[in-house]
Amino acid sequence: MTRLAILGASGHGKVVADAAQLSGWSSIEFYDDAWPQRTVNGVWPIVGDSQQLLASAPQFDGVVVAIGNNAVRREKLAQLKSAGARLATIIHPTAVVSQHASIGAGSVLCAAAVVNPFCEVGEGAILNTACSVDHDCRLGCFVHVSPGARLAGAVTVGDESWIGIGACVRQQIQIGARVMVAAGAAVVSDISDNMTVAGVPARARQ
């Protein structure tokens, strides 16, 4: 692991870069469409825009997208794959991942995230700081589990869904695609595609 390119010079990008550095990447460069007005993100250089990264993607040992919006992250990752990028999976050294779990390419696991046995996490997911995903969960592609969120055993989460900070999901719940679970919500019943839910217990938001 030597040279890593990160698309998206945001606060989340700083978290991704820090995790990458701690897990052994020795050279980290950012690309962002705010360049050249912005040339640094924290202590890491911003060296070009997204088009420049697409043109040079195969030159890197790994590329990751540090954009929180799930749909945008899907789009950018697809473009990079088409350009020949090698997708990096970034796992903070304090994250705990079962040897019997699978993590999709281009995903990011932040500090103290826990993924328990026989979980399947799709491509381009974000498992944020100190979240937990218990046994036999199935997370689709481009899911974001926010800091401190808790998924009990055998939960299913569809593509591009977002589990808000501090939310809890009861065991065996099925959450559809493109669902937004609000911060602090307690999900105790299944949720259909394209819904936003909030509260304790979580209910559809009007």
C-alpha positions as CSV (number, residue, x, y, z in Angstrom):
1,M,0.0,0.0,0.0
2,T,1.7,3.1,-1.2
3,R,-0.1,5.7,-3.3
4,L,-3.8,6.5,-2.5
5,A,-6.0,9.0,-4.3
6,I,-9.1,10.3,-2.5
7,L,-11.9,12.0,-4.4
8,G,-13.7,14.5,-2.1
9,A,-11.7,16.9,0.0
10,S,-14.3,17.3,2.8
11,G,-14.3,16.8,6.5
12,H,-15.2,13.1,5.8
13,G,-12.3,13.1,3.5
14,K,-10.0,14.0,6.4
15,V,-11.4,11.1,8.4
16,V,-10.8,8.7,5.4
17,A,-7.2,10.0,4.9
18,D,-6.4,9.6,8.6
19,A,-7.7,6.0,8.6
20,A,-5.8,5.3,5.5
21,Q,-2.6,6.8,6.9
22,L,-3.0,4.8,10.1
23,S,-3.6,1.6,8.1
24,G,-0.4,1.9,6.1
25,W,-0.9,4.1,3.1
26,S,2.3,6.1,2.7
27,S,1.3,8.7,0.1
28,I,-2.2,10.3,0.1
29,E,-3.5,12.8,-2.4
30,F,-6.8,14.5,-2.7
31,Y,-8.8,15.4,-5.8
32,D,-11.7,17.8,-5.6
33,D,-13.5,20.2,-8.0
34,A,-12.8,23.1,-5.6
35,W,-9.2,22.8,-6.9
36,P,-7.2,25.0,-7.6
37,Q,-9.0,27.5,-5.3
38,R,-8.3,24.9,-2.5
39,T,-4.9,23.2,-2.4
40,V,-4.9,21.5,1.0
41,N,-7.3,19.4,3.1
42,G,-6.0,19.2,6.7
43,V,-2.4,18.1,6.2
44,W,-3.0,16.4,2.8
45,P,-2.5,18.1,-0.6
46,I,-5.3,18.7,-3.1
47,V,-3.6,18.2,-6.4
48,G,-6.3,18.3,-9.0
49,D,-10.0,18.0,-9.9
50,S,-12.2,15.0,-10.6
51,Q,-11.4,15.0,-14.3
52,Q,-7.7,14.9,-13.6
53,L,-8.2,11.9,-11.3
54,L,-10.2,10.1,-14.0
55,A,-7.4,10.6,-16.4
56,S,-4.7,9.3,-14.0
57,A,-6.7,6.8,-11.9
58,P,-4.8,3.6,-13.1
59,Q,-1.5,5.2,-11.8
60,F,-2.6,4.8,-8.2
61,D,-2.4,1.7,-6.0
62,G,-5.8,2.6,-4.7
63,V,-8.6,5.1,-5.1
64,V,-11.5,5.8,-2.7
65,V,-14.5,8.2,-2.9
66,A,-14.9,10.3,0.3
67,I,-18.3,11.8,-0.5
68,G,-21.1,11.4,2.1
69,N,-24.0,11.6,-0.4
70,N,-24.8,8.0,-1.2
71,A,-26.1,8.5,-4.8
72,V,-23.2,10.8,-5.7
73,R,-20.7,8.3,-4.2
74,R,-22.2,5.6,-6.4
75,E,-21.9,7.8,-9.5
76,K,-18.3,8.8,-8.9
77,L,-17.2,5.2,-8.0
78,A,-18.7,3.9,-11.2
79,Q,-16.8,6.5,-13.2
80,L,-13.6,5.6,-11.5
81,K,-14.1,1.9,-12.1
82,S,-14.7,2.6,-15.8
83,A,-11.5,4.6,-15.9
84,G,-9.5,1.6,-14.6
85,A,-9.1,2.6,-11.0
86,R,-8.2,0.0,-8.4
87,L,-10.8,0.6,-5.6
88,A,-9.3,0.7,-2.1
89,T,-11.1,-0.4,1.0
90,I,-10.1,1.6,4.0
91,I,-10.4,0.1,7.4
92,H,-9.2,2.0,10.5
93,P,-6.9,-0.1,12.6
94,T,-9.3,0.2,15.6
95,A,-12.3,-1.2,13.6
96,V,-13.2,-4.8,14.5
97,V,-14.2,-6.9,11.5
98,S,-15.0,-10.6,11.8
99,Q,-12.9,-12.9,9.7
100,H,-16.3,-14.3,8.6
101,A,-17.6,-11.0,7.4
102,S,-17.2,-9.6,3.8
103,I,-16.7,-5.9,3.0
104,G,-17.3,-4.6,-0.5
105,A,-14.6,-2.7,-2.5
106,G,-14.4,1.0,-2.0
107,S,-15.9,0.9,1.4
108,V,-14.7,2.8,4.5
109,L,-14.8,1.6,8.1
110,C,-14.0,4.3,10.6
111,A,-12.5,4.2,14.1
112,A,-14.1,1.7,16.4
113,A,-16.7,0.4,13.9
114,V,-17.7,-3.2,14.6
115,V,-18.8,-5.8,11.9
116,N,-19.7,-9.1,13.4
117,P,-19.7,-12.6,11.9
118,F,-21.4,-13.4,8.6
119,C,-22.2,-9.8,7.8
120,E,-22.2,-8.8,4.1
121,V,-21.4,-5.2,3.3
122,G,-21.8,-4.0,-0.3
123,E,-19.5,-1.8,-2.4
124,G,-18.9,1.8,-1.5
125,A,-20.4,1.7,2.0
126,I,-19.5,4.0,4.9
127,L,-19.5,2.4,8.4
128,N,-18.8,5.5,10.5
129,T,-17.2,6.0,13.9
130,A,-18.2,3.5,16.6
131,C,-21.2,2.1,14.7
132,S,-22.0,-1.6,15.1
133,V,-23.4,-4.1,12.6
134,D,-24.2,-7.4,14.2
135,H,-24.2,-11.0,13.0
136,D,-25.8,-11.9,9.7
137,C,-26.7,-8.4,8.6
138,R,-26.9,-7.7,4.8
139,L,-26.0,-4.1,3.8
140,G,-26.4,-3.1,0.2
141,C,-24.1,-1.0,-1.9
142,F,-23.5,2.7,-1.0
143,V,-25.1,2.4,2.5
144,H,-24.0,4.9,5.2
145,V,-24.3,3.8,8.8
146,S,-23.6,7.0,10.9
147,P,-21.5,7.3,14.1
148,G,-22.9,5.4,17.0
149,A,-25.7,3.7,15.1
150,R,-26.6,0.1,16.1
151,L,-27.9,-2.6,13.8
152,A,-28.9,-5.8,15.7
153,G,-28.6,-9.2,14.1
154,A,-29.9,-10.2,10.7
155,V,-30.9,-6.7,9.6
156,T,-31.1,-6.0,5.9
157,V,-30.4,-2.5,4.5
158,G,-31.0,-1.7,0.8
159,D,-28.8,0.2,-1.5
160,E,-28.1,3.9,-0.8
161,S,-29.9,4.0,2.5
162,W,-28.6,6.1,5.4
163,I,-28.9,5.2,9.1
164,G,-28.6,8.4,11.1
165,I,-26.3,9.1,14.0
166,G,-27.3,7.2,17.1
167,A,-30.1,5.3,15.5
168,C,-31.0,1.7,16.6
169,V,-32.5,-1.0,14.4
170,R,-34.1,-4.1,16.0
171,Q,-33.1,-7.6,14.9
172,Q,-34.4,-9.0,11.6
173,I,-35.7,-5.7,10.4
174,Q,-35.7,-5.1,6.6
175,I,-35.0,-1.6,5.4
176,G,-35.5,-0.8,1.8
177,A,-33.3,1.1,-0.7
178,R,-32.8,4.9,-0.5
179,V,-34.2,5.1,3.0
180,M,-33.3,7.8,5.5
181,V,-33.4,6.9,9.1
182,A,-33.2,10.0,11.2
183,A,-30.7,10.6,14.1
184,G,-31.7,8.8,17.3
185,A,-34.6,6.8,15.7
186,A,-35.5,3.4,16.9
187,V,-36.6,1.2,14.0
188,V,-38.8,-1.7,15.2
189,S,-40.7,-2.5,12.0
190,D,-39.8,-2.9,8.3
191,I,-39.4,0.2,6.1
192,S,-40.2,0.3,2.4
193,D,-38.0,1.9,-0.3
194,N,-37.6,5.7,-0.5
195,M,-39.0,6.5,2.9
196,T,-37.8,8.8,5.6
197,V,-38.5,7.7,9.2
198,A,-37.9,9.4,12.5
199,G,-38.7,9.1,16.2
200,V,-39.1,6.4,18.9
201,P,-40.5,4.2,17.5
202,A,-39.6,5.3,14.0
203,R,-42.5,6.4,11.9
204,A,-42.8,7.9,8.4
205,R,-42.1,11.6,8.3
206,Q,-44.7,13.6,6.5
